[in-house]
Amino acid sequence: MMRNQSHPGRHAGTRRGFTLLETILAISITAMVGAGIATMMAVLGSDASMQYDLRSVLVRSSAAQSRLSAYIAPARCLLEADAGALVLWFDDSRDSDTIHASELRWITHDPITRRVNVEFVSFPASWSQSARALADTEYGLSTNWDVVRNEFDARDLLVSVPLIDDVETITFQPDDAPLIDAQVVETELAMATSADPIQVTLTESIRMHHPPTQ
């Protein structure tokens, strides 16, 4: 009787490493998975950033509406409105029915700081009443309001208070011509974000429109 001869190398499991093709395939799959994860993370990050920008603009727009309304709504009339500047006859504190320097409000935009400010004439507390009255010049409707502003600024009698931050551009558009008859102001702002600016339009009306007598 013949015995079965055992041949260790014939039936034992064959051991081998990855072939070059398998290695390349594994690297390719890993690279694709990594790229997919990176893309997904970028999309999620972009979406989160966009949502943050939208919320920020919403909050800033609400504050801008409130702050602009505080000056436009109670004003007596518009004196100038264009890209970057709005001039208001804010009140008639001297009860003269004419425009005086202390009754003016300039709403201006500084493109360098991207800030919208309100500016007004303020006399030192140390001045006497007669000195203030003498310096509080009266003006007609044909006055160049930029010149007036610059004159008081040069004399260090102009106060600037910030109203709105992070504004790329601002334009004021009145609803009527001539300007003195306008009662509604449409304000277009380009608010800065982490990406492109977002355009916002705000509207406010002059509640007690009352132009000066001259």
Buried (B, 14 or more C-beta within 10 A) or exposed (E): EEEEEEEEEEEEEEEEEEEEEEEEEEEEEEEEEEEEEEEEEEEEEEEEEEEEBEEBBEEBBEEBBEBBBEBBEEBBBBBBBEEBBBBBBBBBEBEEEBBBBBBBBBBBBEEEEBBBBBBBBEBEEEEEEEEBEEBBBBBEBEBEBEEBBEBBBEEEBBEBEEBBBBBBBBBBBBEEEEBBEBBBBBBBBBBBBEEEBBEBEBBBEBEEBEBBEE
